[in-house]
């Protein structure tokens, strides 16, 4: 049976996240957009409420709320507050998803509790390189086995929490001639010799979130830091398949943040249109405005439902045969860009000014058509899936 009525627990989480976004995130959003500083105080408060750990299983110290749709409900509200700060709060989830999806039980027990302690700990997932963005199999970062260690050399770019994370999950090739089959994932803890942060990026949007380069120069880690490592075996290509499956399952989580951002812009534009008077009447009485708002809310609802559908498939352990995760991320990202642009247009000159938040939301929206696979790559993934050629 399929229904859309939230459970009492989901309503409680929704209210908790919305109240936190209203009282803690929105008041801090403008400052961190201007300064591009990490909102550590907001993150600590979120951590204290369990908003950074609720989705981890209880056996690893988390809240045990593993239902994807509940995760989406919470993160839509946080992104409604500020997409950049929501990225800070939820960004560790990518590294954690890699560990949960590709790690052995011993590795999960070792690293996931790190994120669930009394203090805020953050993770980073490092896949992208200067020459390996959409073409992930072009990764040039190399991991060579030397005795009882892996030695990594290479460069990563555009990494959320890059260089400041307590734990990085780095994708590298163990044999460049093998393509996908040689790709594996490695956990590098903060302070490991040979890993350094490069340039911190200055960005158009989601400026509260830290984005930077990572350099690996003879970075030595134990063999057991390869995710999926089984003693006595050689390098595993599990990381390649794991990376791509991980992205297909995490993309709806990116999509739902785009939904929250779009909803914020729609609600502001709706309120403005009801109050702004031109030619003697509120502008919402003009068909050009009212029809635009109708299209905005329709797209937002459709995007949310695509995310929820992908989450339902994951919850029921059903395959994403038609790349439903990519569908959700694609449509939600395009919706966020369209809705925020329309919100700026409805406000006219005021929308272009920093005195109003819609220009920030429009800047924030663009990244949702780019990160975790561009809109074009989502269409490629979907087209391959429906043609029966697999995701890749």
Beta strands, then each sheet from edge to edge (+ up, - down):
strand 1: 123-126
strand 2: 142-146
strand 3: 149-160
strand 4: 167-173
strand 5: 183-189
strand 6: 195-200
strand 7: 211-222
strand 8: 277-278
strand 9: 281-282
sheet 1: 1+ 4+ 5-
sheet 2: 2+ 3- 7+ 6-
sheet 3: 8+ 9-
end
